[in-house]
Amino acid sequence: MIYLTVSLILDGLRSFLSGKSRSYESTAVDSSFSLTFTRGQDGSIETRCGGSLVDRSPAAGVAAALHVAAKQFADAHLEQLPADDAGREDLQHSLADFERFMCRPR
């Protein structure tokens, strides 16, 4: 389920950062673990887990941190899945979409 969870947070955070919503909650697949991202008036993003503040960073910093972590995860673990596995394909597509998002002018 971790592969699907990483895909969901990549897609959800990309959509959140691209839009105007005030907050976004990402819940892990088949788990109660969740992170809530809230946009501050200054453009910063607060990340909370269970109501506790984990981080407050500029949106670009949050995006970069997620991108690096997801890429490291994929590089280390995607080869464990068959080439035609749907979870593998979803994560590869989500990473590609997030990389395009990261490269777009702001």
C-alpha positions as CSV (number, residue, x, y, z in Angstrom):
1,M,0.0,0.0,0.0
2,I,3.0,2.3,0.4
3,Y,3.3,2.7,-3.3
4,L,-0.3,3.9,-3.6
5,T,0.1,6.2,-0.6
6,V,3.1,7.9,-2.1
7,S,1.2,8.3,-5.4
8,L,-1.8,9.8,-3.6
9,I,0.3,12.4,-1.7
10,L,2.2,13.4,-4.8
11,D,-1.0,13.9,-6.7
12,G,-2.9,15.5,-3.9
13,L,-0.2,17.9,-2.8
14,R,0.5,18.9,-6.5
15,S,-3.2,19.7,-6.8
16,F,-3.3,21.6,-3.5
17,L,-0.2,23.7,-4.3
18,S,-1.6,24.5,-7.7
19,G,-4.9,25.6,-6.4
20,K,-6.5,28.0,-4.0
21,S,-7.7,25.5,-1.3
22,R,-6.8,26.5,2.2
23,S,-6.0,22.9,3.3
24,Y,-5.4,19.4,2.1
25,E,-5.4,16.2,4.1
26,S,-3.6,13.1,2.9
27,T,-4.4,9.8,4.6
28,A,-2.3,6.7,4.0
29,V,-4.0,3.8,2.1
30,D,-5.3,1.2,4.5
31,S,-4.2,3.2,7.6
32,S,-5.3,6.0,9.9
33,F,-2.1,7.9,9.5
34,S,-2.7,11.3,7.9
35,L,-1.0,14.6,7.3
36,T,-2.8,17.9,7.0
37,F,-1.3,20.7,4.9
38,T,-2.6,24.3,5.5
39,R,-1.8,27.3,3.5
40,G,-0.9,30.4,5.5
41,Q,-1.7,33.9,4.5
42,D,2.0,34.5,3.8
43,G,2.1,31.5,1.4
44,S,3.8,29.2,3.8
45,I,2.5,25.7,4.3
46,E,2.0,24.2,7.8
47,T,2.2,20.4,8.0
48,R,0.4,18.8,10.9
49,C,0.1,15.2,12.0
50,G,-2.7,14.5,14.6
51,G,-3.0,18.2,15.2
52,S,0.7,18.7,16.1
53,L,2.8,21.0,14.0
54,V,5.5,19.1,12.1
55,D,6.8,21.8,9.8
56,R,6.2,25.3,8.5
57,S,7.9,26.0,5.2
58,P,7.5,27.9,2.0
59,A,5.4,26.0,-0.5
60,A,8.4,25.4,-2.8
61,G,10.3,23.9,0.1
62,V,7.4,21.5,0.9
63,A,7.2,20.5,-2.7
64,A,11.0,20.0,-3.0
65,A,11.1,17.9,0.2
66,L,8.3,15.6,-1.0
67,H,9.8,15.3,-4.5
68,V,13.2,14.3,-3.1
69,A,11.7,11.8,-0.6
70,A,9.4,10.2,-3.2
71,K,12.2,10.0,-5.8
72,Q,14.5,8.3,-3.2
73,F,11.8,5.9,-2.3
74,A,11.1,5.0,-5.9
75,D,14.8,4.6,-6.8
76,A,15.2,2.2,-3.8
77,H,12.0,0.2,-4.1
78,L,10.2,0.3,-7.5
79,E,12.4,-2.4,-8.9
80,Q,10.9,-4.8,-6.4
81,L,7.6,-4.7,-8.3
82,P,6.9,-6.3,-11.7
83,A,7.2,-3.9,-14.6
84,D,3.5,-4.2,-15.3
85,D,2.3,-3.7,-11.7
86,A,-0.4,-1.1,-11.5
87,G,1.1,0.4,-8.3
88,R,4.4,0.8,-9.9
89,E,2.9,2.4,-13.0
90,D,0.8,4.8,-10.8
91,L,3.9,5.9,-8.8
92,Q,5.9,6.4,-12.0
93,H,3.1,8.6,-13.5
94,S,2.7,10.5,-10.3
95,L,6.4,11.2,-10.0
96,A,6.5,12.3,-13.7
97,D,3.6,14.7,-13.1
98,F,5.1,16.1,-10.0
99,E,8.4,16.6,-11.7
100,R,6.7,18.6,-14.5
101,F,4.9,20.6,-11.8
102,M,8.3,21.3,-10.1
103,C,9.8,22.6,-13.4
104,R,7.0,24.9,-14.4
105,P,7.5,28.7,-14.0
106,R,5.8,30.2,-11.0
